[in-house]
Amino acid sequence: MSKLLKRALKYALVPAILMIAGKILGIFLVTVKYGYPIEIGNDINGFFSTQIYFNDAAITYFVNSVSDLTMLIVISVPLIYQIVKTAIFQSTMNNPKTIVKAAKFNILSWITKDDTTFLQTFVWCAFLWLTTGLIVKNGIEGDTYSWISYLASALSLLSGLLTLKIFEIEIDRVYPDSKKYY
């Protein structure tokens, strides 16, 4: 197995666990807060054999919507953090004014390259795309609020574009454009 694949799998563990935990956390927080009765059963016909059941379709709709929103937040917040951190780091390498601003806001220790790489950002972005796909599927089937689907799509598109911009900056650093020097 290649080193790149091993690193990608290592980076994929945390978002995969957080994605599942966010969905489960959203379900159980809503059921505990509102006191909804919950039943867990087995259904061999579905994709997953273990199913969570509620007595009313409106309760299922609400719980699924909140759990989808929780899953989206749990995946998108760390990704946005990584994108902002990487963008500030890349800006400090090219613009000394950014270093002064970072010192002014006392975030110089926050801007290190040690824990954020493009591969890690891309893996998180891929999990956001997967989360968005699940939420949009639920929105199309009428299992979640449509505004959550729109929010997930907008976050996914914006994060994808920003990840692409980070990739372009990294590529320009590794393979500089020869036209800039002439």
Summary of the structure (lengths in Angstrom):
residues: 182
radius of gyration: 20.4
end to end distance: 41.9
largest distance: 70.9
contacts: 493
relative contact order: 0.12
helix: 75%
strand: 4%
